[in-house]
Amino acid sequence: MAETSDIASLTFEKALAQLEEIVSRLESGKVDLEQSIAIYTRGEALKAHCEKLLKDAEARIEKITLKPDGTPASTEPLDVG
């Protein structure tokens, strides 16, 4: 399995696919201890990367502001804080 340093360049979809593969391998119980530790560590890094990408995406989402009559007025950045 590739080193964790390449994770930063992965898209969300590719990182998630790798994470799903790791979970499947670990759940199968057919991985020796040393390899389990290595792929678990990579899985943790993939999970963190996916969470960061999701948080970044949420920060780019805009919310629609409404006029008093309920019609759309404008958009503004979503406050995720």
mmCIF file as gemmi writes it, N, C-alpha and C atoms, coordinates in Angstrom:
data_model
loop_
_atom_site.group_PDB
_atom_site.id
_atom_site.type_symbol
_atom_site.label_atom_id
_atom_site.label_alt_id
_atom_site.label_comp_id
_atom_site.label_asym_id
_atom_site.label_entity_id
_atom_site.label_seq_id
_atom_site.pdbx_PDB_ins_code
_atom_site.Cartn_x
_atom_site.Cartn_y
_atom_site.Cartn_z
_atom_site.occupancy
_atom_site.B_iso_or_equiv
_atom_site.pdbx_formal_charge
_atom_site.auth_seq_id
_atom_site.auth_asym_id
_atom_site.pdbx_PDB_model_num
ATOM 1 N N . MET Axp A 1 ? 0.848 -1.175 0 1 0 ? 1 A 1
ATOM 2 C CA . MET Axp A 1 ? 0 0 0 1 0 ? 1 A 1
ATOM 3 C C . MET Axp A 1 ? 0.887 1.23 0 1 0 ? 1 A 1
ATOM 4 N N . ALA Axp A 2 ? 0.47 2.268 -0.724 1 0 ? 2 A 1
ATOM 5 C CA . ALA Axp A 2 ? 1.264 3.489 -0.851 1 0 ? 2 A 1
ATOM 6 C C . ALA Axp A 2 ? 1.389 4.191 0.495 1 0 ? 2 A 1
ATOM 7 N N . GLU Axp A 3 ? 2.396 5.038 0.574 1 0 ? 3 A 1
ATOM 8 C CA . GLU Axp A 3 ? 2.609 5.784 1.818 1 0 ? 3 A 1
ATOM 9 C C . GLU Axp A 3 ? 1.494 6.803 2.038 1 0 ? 3 A 1
ATOM 10 N N . THR Axp A 4 ? 1.379 7.265 3.264 1 0 ? 4 A 1
ATOM 11 C CA . THR Axp A 4 ? 0.326 8.239 3.584 1 0 ? 4 A 1
ATOM 12 C C . THR Axp A 4 ? 0.613 9.608 2.994 1 0 ? 4 A 1
ATOM 13 N N . SER Axp A 5 ? 1.834 9.882 2.548 1 0 ? 5 A 1
ATOM 14 C CA . SER Axp A 5 ? 2.166 11.195 2.003 1 0 ? 5 A 1
ATOM 15 C C . SER Axp A 5 ? 1.424 11.498 0.703 1 0 ? 5 A 1
ATOM 16 N N . ASP Axp A 6 ? 0.945 10.494 -0.004 1 0 ? 6 A 1
ATOM 17 C CA . ASP Axp A 6 ? 0.226 10.713 -1.258 1 0 ? 6 A 1
ATOM 18 C C . ASP Axp A 6 ? -1.257 11.013 -1.043 1 0 ? 6 A 1
ATOM 19 N N . ILE Axp A 7 ? -1.73 10.922 0.163 1 0 ? 7 A 1
ATOM 20 C CA . ILE Axp A 7 ? -3.148 11.087 0.452 1 0 ? 7 A 1
ATOM 21 C C . ILE Axp A 7 ? -3.63 12.498 0.133 1 0 ? 7 A 1
ATOM 22 N N . ALA Axp A 8 ? -2.822 13.491 0.389 1 0 ? 8 A 1
ATOM 23 C CA . ALA Axp A 8 ? -3.232 14.88 0.18 1 0 ? 8 A 1
ATOM 24 C C . ALA Axp A 8 ? -3.623 15.161 -1.261 1 0 ? 8 A 1
ATOM 25 N N . SER Axp A 9 ? -3.129 14.388 -2.203 1 0 ? 9 A 1
ATOM 26 C CA . SER Axp A 9 ? -3.443 14.63 -3.607 1 0 ? 9 A 1
ATOM 27 C C . SER Axp A 9 ? -4.689 13.876 -4.077 1 0 ? 9 A 1
ATOM 28 N N . LEU Axp A 10 ? -5.262 13.043 -3.211 1 0 ? 10 A 1
ATOM 29 C CA . LEU Axp A 10 ? -6.434 12.25 -3.607 1 0 ? 10 A 1
ATOM 30 C C . LEU Axp A 10 ? -7.708 13.077 -3.599 1 0 ? 10 A 1
ATOM 31 N N . THR Axp A 11 ? -8.581 12.782 -4.555 1 0 ? 11 A 1
ATOM 32 C CA . THR Axp A 11 ? -9.915 13.374 -4.526 1 0 ? 11 A 1
ATOM 33 C C . THR Axp A 11 ? -10.696 12.698 -3.408 1 0 ? 11 A 1
ATOM 34 N N . PHE Axp A 12 ? -11.818 13.311 -3.05 1 0 ? 12 A 1
ATOM 35 C CA . PHE Axp A 12 ? -12.659 12.725 -2.013 1 0 ? 12 A 1
ATOM 36 C C . PHE Axp A 12 ? -13.089 11.31 -2.405 1 0 ? 12 A 1
ATOM 37 N N . GLU Axp A 13 ? -13.526 11.158 -3.654 1 0 ? 13 A 1
ATOM 38 C CA . GLU Axp A 13 ? -14.027 9.854 -4.103 1 0 ? 13 A 1
ATOM 39 C C . GLU Axp A 13 ? -12.953 8.775 -4.069 1 0 ? 13 A 1
ATOM 40 N N . LYS Axp A 14 ? -11.735 9.12 -4.488 1 0 ? 14 A 1
ATOM 41 C CA . LYS Axp A 14 ? -10.645 8.128 -4.472 1 0 ? 14 A 1
ATOM 42 C C . LYS Axp A 14 ? -10.233 7.793 -3.04 1 0 ? 14 A 1
ATOM 43 N N . ALA Axp A 15 ? -10.178 8.796 -2.182 1 0 ? 15 A 1
ATOM 44 C CA . ALA Axp A 15 ? -9.818 8.556 -0.784 1 0 ? 15 A 1
ATOM 45 C C . ALA Axp A 15 ? -10.869 7.685 -0.105 1 0 ? 15 A 1
ATOM 46 N N . LEU Axp A 16 ? -12.146 7.971 -0.37 1 0 ? 16 A 1
ATOM 47 C CA . LEU Axp A 16 ? -13.219 7.182 0.221 1 0 ? 16 A 1
ATOM 48 C C . LEU Axp A 16 ? -13.183 5.74 -0.274 1 0 ? 16 A 1
ATOM 49 N N . ALA Axp A 17 ? -12.899 5.548 -1.555 1 0 ? 17 A 1
ATOM 50 C CA . ALA Axp A 17 ? -12.809 4.195 -2.108 1 0 ? 17 A 1
ATOM 51 C C . ALA Axp A 17 ? -11.679 3.412 -1.438 1 0 ? 17 A 1
ATOM 52 N N . GLN Axp A 18 ? -10.545 4.071 -1.234 1 0 ? 18 A 1
ATOM 53 C CA . GLN Axp A 18 ? -9.436 3.4 -0.549 1 0 ? 18 A 1
ATOM 54 C C . GLN Axp A 18 ? -9.799 3.084 0.892 1 0 ? 18 A 1
ATOM 55 N N . LEU Axp A 19 ? -10.48 3.996 1.545 1 0 ? 19 A 1
ATOM 56 C CA . LEU Axp A 19 ? -10.89 3.771 2.926 1 0 ? 19 A 1
ATOM 57 C C . LEU Axp A 19 ? -11.848 2.584 3.008 1 0 ? 19 A 1
ATOM 58 N N . GLU Axp A 20 ? -12.795 2.511 2.085 1 0 ? 20 A 1
ATOM 59 C CA . GLU Axp A 20 ? -13.726 1.374 2.057 1 0 ? 20 A 1
ATOM 60 C C . GLU Axp A 20 ? -12.997 0.058 1.828 1 0 ? 20 A 1
ATOM 61 N N . GLU Axp A 21 ? -11.98 0.068 0.969 1 0 ? 21 A 1
ATOM 62 C CA . GLU Axp A 21 ? -11.189 -1.139 0.719 1 0 ? 21 A 1
ATOM 63 C C . GLU Axp A 21 ? -10.455 -1.573 1.987 1 0 ? 21 A 1
ATOM 64 N N . ILE Axp A 22 ? -9.904 -0.618 2.709 1 0 ? 22 A 1
ATOM 65 C CA . ILE Axp A 22 ? -9.191 -0.919 3.954 1 0 ? 22 A 1
ATOM 66 C C . ILE Axp A 22 ? -10.138 -1.525 4.977 1 0 ? 22 A 1
ATOM 67 N N . VAL Axp A 23 ? -11.309 -0.929 5.135 1 0 ? 23 A 1
ATOM 68 C CA . VAL Axp A 23 ? -12.29 -1.46 6.083 1 0 ? 23 A 1
ATOM 69 C C . VAL Axp A 23 ? -12.648 -2.896 5.717 1 0 ? 23 A 1
ATOM 70 N N . SER Axp A 24 ? -12.859 -3.144 4.44 1 0 ? 24 A 1
ATOM 71 C CA . SER Axp A 24 ? -13.205 -4.488 3.977 1 0 ? 24 A 1
ATOM 72 C C . SER Axp A 24 ? -12.088 -5.48 4.286 1 0 ? 24 A 1
ATOM 73 N N . ARG Axp A 25 ? -10.859 -5.075 4.032 1 0 ? 25 A 1
ATOM 74 C CA . ARG Axp A 25 ? -9.721 -5.969 4.3 1 0 ? 25 A 1
ATOM 75 C C . ARG Axp A 25 ? -9.593 -6.26 5.794 1 0 ? 25 A 1
ATOM 76 N N . LEU Axp A 26 ? -9.752 -5.234 6.616 1 0 ? 26 A 1
ATOM 77 C CA . LEU Axp A 26 ? -9.639 -5.445 8.056 1 0 ? 26 A 1
ATOM 78 C C . LEU Axp A 26 ? -10.774 -6.316 8.583 1 0 ? 26 A 1
ATOM 79 N N . GLU Axp A 27 ? -11.982 -6.104 8.056 1 0 ? 27 A 1
ATOM 80 C CA . GLU Axp A 27 ? -13.126 -6.903 8.499 1 0 ? 27 A 1
ATOM 81 C C . GLU Axp A 27 ? -13.01 -8.359 8.074 1 0 ? 27 A 1
ATOM 82 N N . SER Axp A 28 ? -12.283 -8.622 6.998 1 0 ? 28 A 1
ATOM 83 C CA . SER Axp A 28 ? -12.146 -10.002 6.513 1 0 ? 28 A 1
ATOM 84 C C . SER Axp A 28 ? -11.335 -10.864 7.475 1 0 ? 28 A 1
ATOM 85 N N . GLY Axp A 29 ? -10.454 -10.23 8.246 1 0 ? 29 A 1
ATOM 86 C CA . GLY Axp A 29 ? -9.629 -10.97 9.188 1 0 ? 29 A 1
ATOM 87 C C . GLY Axp A 29 ? -8.507 -11.758 8.532 1 0 ? 29 A 1
ATOM 88 N N . LYS Axp A 30 ? -8.266 -11.519 7.262 1 0 ? 30 A 1
ATOM 89 C CA . LYS Axp A 30 ? -7.249 -12.275 6.526 1 0 ? 30 A 1
ATOM 90 C C . LYS Axp A 30 ? -5.959 -11.489 6.337 1 0 ? 30 A 1
ATOM 91 N N . VAL Axp A 31 ? -5.745 -10.49 7.191 1 0 ? 31 A 1
ATOM 92 C CA . VAL Axp A 31 ? -4.557 -9.652 7.096 1 0 ? 31 A 1
ATOM 93 C C . VAL Axp A 31 ? -3.73 -9.884 8.355 1 0 ? 31 A 1
ATOM 94 N N . ASP Axp A 32 ? -2.415 -10.085 8.157 1 0 ? 32 A 1
ATOM 95 C CA . ASP Axp A 32 ? -1.577 -10.317 9.342 1 0 ? 32 A 1
ATOM 96 C C . ASP Axp A 32 ? -1.465 -9.044 10.171 1 0 ? 32 A 1
ATOM 97 N N . LEU Axp A 33 ? -0.977 -9.178 11.392 1 0 ? 33 A 1
ATOM 98 C CA . LEU Axp A 33 ? -0.962 -8.085 12.36 1 0 ? 33 A 1
ATOM 99 C C . LEU Axp A 33 ? -0.205 -6.864 11.855 1 0 ? 33 A 1
ATOM 100 N N . GLU Axp A 34 ? 1.004 -7.056 11.356 1 0 ? 34 A 1
ATOM 101 C CA . GLU Axp A 34 ? 1.803 -5.915 10.889 1 0 ? 34 A 1
ATOM 102 C C . GLU Axp A 34 ? 1.108 -5.178 9.755 1 0 ? 34 A 1
ATOM 103 N N . GLN Axp A 35 ? 0.543 -5.913 8.82 1 0 ? 35 A 1
ATOM 104 C CA . GLN Axp A 35 ? -0.152 -5.282 7.709 1 0 ? 35 A 1
ATOM 105 C C . GLN Axp A 35 ? -1.429 -4.599 8.197 1 0 ? 35 A 1
ATOM 106 N N . SER Axp A 36 ? -2.1 -5.203 9.162 1 0 ? 36 A 1
ATOM 107 C CA . SER Axp A 36 ? -3.303 -4.592 9.734 1 0 ? 36 A 1
ATOM 108 C C . SER Axp A 36 ? -2.982 -3.235 10.343 1 0 ? 36 A 1
ATOM 109 N N . ILE Axp A 37 ? -1.881 -3.159 11.067 1 0 ? 37 A 1
ATOM 110 C CA . ILE Axp A 37 ? -1.473 -1.899 11.688 1 0 ? 37 A 1
ATOM 111 C C . ILE Axp A 37 ? -1.168 -0.864 10.612 1 0 ? 37 A 1
ATOM 112 N N . ALA Axp A 38 ? -0.465 -1.262 9.561 1 0 ? 38 A 1
ATOM 113 C CA . ALA Axp A 38 ? -0.101 -0.333 8.488 1 0 ? 38 A 1
ATOM 114 C C . ALA Axp A 38 ? -1.332 0.182 7.753 1 0 ? 38 A 1
ATOM 115 N N . ILE Axp A 39 ? -2.255 -0.706 7.414 1 0 ? 39 A 1
ATOM 116 C CA . ILE Axp A 39 ? -3.413 -0.237 6.659 1 0 ? 39 A 1
ATOM 117 C C . ILE Axp A 39 ? -4.39 0.517 7.562 1 0 ? 39 A 1
ATOM 118 N N . TYR Axp A 40 ? -4.427 0.173 8.841 1 0 ? 40 A 1
ATOM 119 C CA . TYR Axp A 40 ? -5.256 0.936 9.773 1 0 ? 40 A 1
ATOM 120 C C . TYR Axp A 40 ? -4.742 2.372 9.872 1 0 ? 40 A 1
ATOM 121 N N . THR Axp A 41 ? -3.431 2.532 9.949 1 0 ? 41 A 1
ATOM 122 C CA . THR Axp A 41 ? -2.818 3.859 10.015 1 0 ? 41 A 1
ATOM 123 C C . THR Axp A 41 ? -3.155 4.657 8.764 1 0 ? 41 A 1
ATOM 124 N N . ARG Axp A 42 ? -3.071 4.015 7.609 1 0 ? 42 A 1
ATOM 125 C CA . ARG Axp A 42 ? -3.436 4.691 6.361 1 0 ? 42 A 1
ATOM 126 C C . ARG Axp A 42 ? -4.931 5.048 6.379 1 0 ? 42 A 1
ATOM 127 N N . GLY Axp A 43 ? -5.74 4.155 6.896 1 0 ? 43 A 1
ATOM 128 C CA . GLY Axp A 43 ? -7.172 4.416 6.983 1 0 ? 43 A 1
ATOM 129 C C . GLY Axp A 43 ? -7.479 5.639 7.825 1 0 ? 43 A 1
ATOM 130 N N . GLU Axp A 44 ? -6.781 5.79 8.926 1 0 ? 44 A 1
ATOM 131 C CA . GLU Axp A 44 ? -6.961 6.972 9.775 1 0 ? 44 A 1
ATOM 132 C C . GLU Axp A 44 ? -6.609 8.243 9.01 1 0 ? 44 A 1
ATOM 133 N N . ALA Axp A 45 ? -5.516 8.196 8.24 1 0 ? 45 A 1
ATOM 134 C CA . ALA Axp A 45 ? -5.114 9.362 7.452 1 0 ? 45 A 1
ATOM 135 C C . ALA Axp A 45 ? -6.131 9.644 6.346 1 0 ? 45 A 1
ATOM 136 N N . LEU Axp A 46 ? -6.652 8.601 5.72 1 0 ? 46 A 1
ATOM 137 C CA . LEU Axp A 46 ? -7.673 8.771 4.685 1 0 ? 46 A 1
ATOM 138 C C . LEU Axp A 46 ? -8.945 9.374 5.274 1 0 ? 46 A 1
ATOM 139 N N . LYS Axp A 47 ? -9.332 8.912 6.441 1 0 ? 47 A 1
ATOM 140 C CA . LYS Axp A 47 ? -10.53 9.437 7.112 1 0 ? 47 A 1
ATOM 141 C C . LYS Axp A 47 ? -10.362 10.927 7.397 1 0 ? 47 A 1
ATOM 142 N N . ALA Axp A 48 ? -9.224 11.305 7.919 1 0 ? 48 A 1
ATOM 143 C CA . ALA Axp A 48 ? -8.96 12.717 8.221 1 0 ? 48 A 1
ATOM 144 C C . ALA Axp A 48 ? -8.982 13.56 6.942 1 0 ? 48 A 1
ATOM 145 N N . HIS Axp A 49 ? -8.426 13.023 5.875 1 0 ? 49 A 1
ATOM 146 C CA . HIS Axp A 49 ? -8.418 13.731 4.59 1 0 ? 49 A 1
ATOM 147 C C . HIS Axp A 49 ? -9.84 13.928 4.073 1 0 ? 49 A 1
ATOM 148 N N . CYS Axp A 50 ? -10.646 12.888 4.139 1 0 ? 50 A 1
ATOM 149 C CA . CYS Axp A 50 ? -12.04 12.982 3.693 1 0 ? 50 A 1
ATOM 150 C C . CYS Axp A 50 ? -12.807 14.015 4.521 1 0 ? 50 A 1
ATOM 151 N N . GLU Axp A 51 ? -12.602 14.003 5.821 1 0 ? 51 A 1
ATOM 152 C CA . GLU Axp A 51 ? -13.274 14.969 6.687 1 0 ? 51 A 1
ATOM 153 C C . GLU Axp A 51 ? -12.865 16.398 6.343 1 0 ? 51 A 1
ATOM 154 N N . LYS Axp A 52 ? -11.581 16.607 6.042 1 0 ? 52 A 1
ATOM 155 C CA . LYS Axp A 52 ? -11.106 17.942 5.674 1 0 ? 52 A 1
ATOM 156 C C . LYS Axp A 52 ? -11.741 18.374 4.355 1 0 ? 52 A 1
ATOM 157 N N . LEU Axp A 53 ? -11.784 17.477 3.384 1 0 ? 53 A 1
ATOM 158 C CA . LEU Axp A 53 ? -12.381 17.827 2.094 1 0 ? 53 A 1
ATOM 159 C C . LEU Axp A 53 ? -13.864 18.169 2.254 1 0 ? 53 A 1
ATOM 160 N N . LEU Axp A 54 ? -14.567 17.428 3.09 1 0 ? 54 A 1
ATOM 161 C CA . LEU Axp A 54 ? -15.979 17.726 3.329 1 0 ? 54 A 1
ATOM 162 C C . LEU Axp A 54 ? -16.159 19.075 4.01 1 0 ? 54 A 1
ATOM 163 N N . LYS Axp A 55 ? -15.312 19.358 4.989 1 0 ? 55 A 1
ATOM 164 C CA . LYS Axp A 55 ? -15.393 20.637 5.688 1 0 ? 55 A 1
ATOM 165 C C . LYS Axp A 55 ? -15.113 21.79 4.728 1 0 ? 55 A 1
ATOM 166 N N . ASP Axp A 56 ? -14.122 21.616 3.855 1 0 ? 56 A 1
ATOM 167 C CA . ASP Axp A 56 ? -13.803 22.644 2.87 1 0 ? 56 A 1
ATOM 168 C C . ASP Axp A 56 ? -14.973 22.853 1.912 1 0 ? 56 A 1
ATOM 169 N N . ALA Axp A 57 ? -15.61 21.767 1.513 1 0 ? 57 A 1
ATOM 170 C CA . ALA Axp A 57 ? -16.753 21.87 0.603 1 0 ? 57 A 1
ATOM 171 C C . ALA Axp A 57 ? -17.911 22.602 1.286 1 0 ? 57 A 1
ATOM 172 N N . GLU Axp A 58 ? -18.159 22.288 2.539 1 0 ? 58 A 1
ATOM 173 C CA . GLU Axp A 58 ? -19.227 22.965 3.278 1 0 ? 58 A 1
ATOM 174 C C . GLU Axp A 58 ? -18.97 24.461 3.37 1 0 ? 58 A 1
ATOM 175 N N . ALA Axp A 59 ? -17.713 24.835 3.51 1 0 ? 59 A 1
ATOM 176 C CA . ALA Axp A 59 ? -17.378 26.256 3.623 1 0 ? 59 A 1
ATOM 177 C C . ALA Axp A 59 ? -17.646 27 2.32 1 0 ? 59 A 1
ATOM 178 N N . ARG Axp A 60 ? -17.662 26.299 1.206 1 0 ? 60 A 1
ATOM 179 C CA . ARG Axp A 60 ? -17.908 26.941 -0.082 1 0 ? 60 A 1
ATOM 180 C C . ARG Axp A 60 ? -19.387 27.01 -0.443 1 0 ? 60 A 1
ATOM 181 N N . ILE Axp A 61 ? -20.203 26.291 0.283 1 0 ? 61 A 1
ATOM 182 C CA . ILE Axp A 61 ? -21.644 26.298 -0.004 1 0 ? 61 A 1
ATOM 183 C C . ILE Axp A 61 ? -22.213 27.661 0.369 1 0 ? 61 A 1
ATOM 184 N N . GLU Axp A 62 ? -23.118 28.132 -0.461 1 0 ? 62 A 1
ATOM 185 C CA . GLU Axp A 62 ? -23.756 29.408 -0.171 1 0 ? 62 A 1
ATOM 186 C C . GLU Axp A 62 ? -25.171 29.177 0.323 1 0 ? 62 A 1
ATOM 187 N N . LYS Axp A 63 ? -25.612 30.051 1.205 1 0 ? 63 A 1
ATOM 188 C CA . LYS Axp A 63 ? -26.994 29.977 1.637 1 0 ? 63 A 1
ATOM 189 C C . LYS Axp A 63 ? -27.768 31.126 0.999 1 0 ? 63 A 1
ATOM 190 N N . ILE Axp A 64 ? -29.004 30.89 0.735 1 0 ? 64 A 1
ATOM 191 C CA . ILE Axp A 64 ? -29.854 31.893 0.116 1 0 ? 64 A 1
ATOM 192 C C . ILE Axp A 64 ? -30.501 32.732 1.211 1 0 ? 64 A 1
ATOM 193 N N . THR Axp A 65 ? -30.369 34.04 1.073 1 0 ? 65 A 1
ATOM 194 C CA . THR Axp A 65 ? -31.059 34.93 2.007 1 0 ? 65 A 1
ATOM 195 C C . THR Axp A 65 ? -32.391 35.335 1.372 1 0 ? 65 A 1
ATOM 196 N N . LEU Axp A 66 ? -33.394 35.478 2.191 1 0 ? 66 A 1
ATOM 197 C CA . LEU Axp A 66 ? -34.735 35.78 1.711 1 0 ? 66 A 1
ATOM 198 C C . LEU Axp A 66 ? -35.162 37.192 2.1 1 0 ? 66 A 1
ATOM 199 N N . LYS Axp A 67 ? -35.957 37.772 1.225 1 0 ? 67 A 1
ATOM 200 C CA . LYS Axp A 67 ? -36.577 39.061 1.522 1 0 ? 67 A 1
ATOM 201 C C . LYS Axp A 67 ? -37.714 38.813 2.507 1 0 ? 67 A 1
ATOM 202 N N . PRO Axp A 68 ? -38.218 39.86 3.147 1 0 ? 68 A 1
ATOM 203 C CA . PRO Axp A 68 ? -39.329 39.678 4.09 1 0 ? 68 A 1
ATOM 204 C C . PRO Axp A 68 ? -40.542 38.962 3.489 1 0 ? 68 A 1
ATOM 205 N N . ASP Axp A 69 ? -40.73 39.095 2.172 1 0 ? 69 A 1
ATOM 206 C CA . ASP Axp A 69 ? -41.875 38.428 1.551 1 0 ? 69 A 1
ATOM 207 C C . ASP Axp A 69 ? -41.592 36.971 1.188 1 0 ? 69 A 1
ATOM 208 N N . GLY Axp A 70 ? -40.384 36.496 1.498 1 0 ? 70 A 1
ATOM 209 C CA . GLY Axp A 70 ? -40.049 35.097 1.259 1 0 ? 70 A 1
ATOM 210 C C . GLY Axp A 70 ? -39.388 34.816 -0.071 1 0 ? 70 A 1
ATOM 211 N N . THR Axp A 71 ? -39.191 35.822 -0.89 1 0 ? 71 A 1
ATOM 212 C CA . THR Axp A 71 ? -38.527 35.605 -2.175 1 0 ? 71 A 1
ATOM 213 C C . THR Axp A 71 ? -37.016 35.715 -1.994 1 0 ? 71 A 1
ATOM 214 N N . PRO Axp A 72 ? -36.245 35.012 -2.843 1 0 ? 72 A 1
ATOM 215 C CA . PRO Axp A 72 ? -34.785 35.062 -2.716 1 0 ? 72 A 1
ATOM 216 C C . PRO Axp A 72 ? -34.254 36.475 -2.924 1 0 ? 72 A 1
ATOM 217 N N . ALA Axp A 73 ? -33.329 36.881 -2.059 1 0 ? 73 A 1
ATOM 218 C CA . ALA Axp A 73 ? -32.74 38.213 -2.149 1 0 ? 73 A 1
ATOM 219 C C . ALA Axp A 73 ? -31.307 38.141 -2.681 1 0 ? 73 A 1
ATOM 220 N N . SER Axp A 74 ? -30.523 37.257 -2.118 1 0 ? 74 A 1
ATOM 221 C CA . SER Axp A 74 ? -29.125 37.132 -2.494 1 0 ? 74 A 1
ATOM 222 C C . SER Axp A 74 ? -28.571 35.856 -1.899 1 0 ? 74 A 1
ATOM 223 N N . THR Axp A 75 ? -27.276 35.66 -2.084 1 0 ? 75 A 1
ATOM 224 C CA . THR Axp A 75 ? -26.602 34.535 -1.442 1 0 ? 75 A 1
ATOM 225 C C . THR Axp A 75 ? -25.449 35.079 -0.627 1 0 ? 75 A 1
ATOM 226 N N . GLU Axp A 76 ? -25.037 34.32 0.368 1 0 ? 76 A 1
ATOM 227 C CA . GLU Axp A 76 ? -23.884 34.675 1.193 1 0 ? 76 A 1
ATOM 228 C C . GLU Axp A 76 ? -23.219 33.383 1.623 1 0 ? 76 A 1
ATOM 229 N N . PRO Axp A 77 ? -21.938 33.448 2 1 0 ? 77 A 1
ATOM 230 C CA . PRO Axp A 77 ? -21.26 32.234 2.437 1 0 ? 77 A 1
ATOM 231 C C . PRO Axp A 77 ? -21.985 31.592 3.61 1 0 ? 77 A 1
ATOM 232 N N . LEU Axp A 78 ? -21.978 30.285 3.614 1 0 ? 78 A 1
ATOM 233 C CA . LEU Axp A 78 ? -22.599 29.532 4.7 1 0 ? 78 A 1
ATOM 234 C C . LEU Axp A 78 ? -21.716 29.647 5.93 1 0 ? 78 A 1
ATOM 235 N N . ASP Axp A 79 ? -22.304 29.966 7.067 1 0 ? 79 A 1
ATOM 236 C CA . ASP Axp A 79 ? -21.573 30.039 8.327 1 0 ? 79 A 1
ATOM 237 C C . ASP Axp A 79 ? -21.629 28.666 8.968 1 0 ? 79 A 1
ATOM 238 N N . VAL Axp A 80 ? -20.516 27.913 8.871 1 0 ? 80 A 1
ATOM 239 C CA . VAL Axp A 80 ? -20.496 26.563 9.428 1 0 ? 80 A 1
ATOM 240 C C . VAL Axp A 80 ? -19.932 26.543 10.842 1 0 ? 80 A 1
ATOM 241 N N . GLY Axp A 81 ? -19.651 27.677 11.395 1 0 ? 81 A 1
ATOM 242 C CA . GLY Axp A 81 ? -19.067 27.768 12.727 1 0 ? 81 A 1
ATOM 243 C C . GLY Axp A 81 ? -20.055 27.601 13.758 1 0 ? 81 A 1
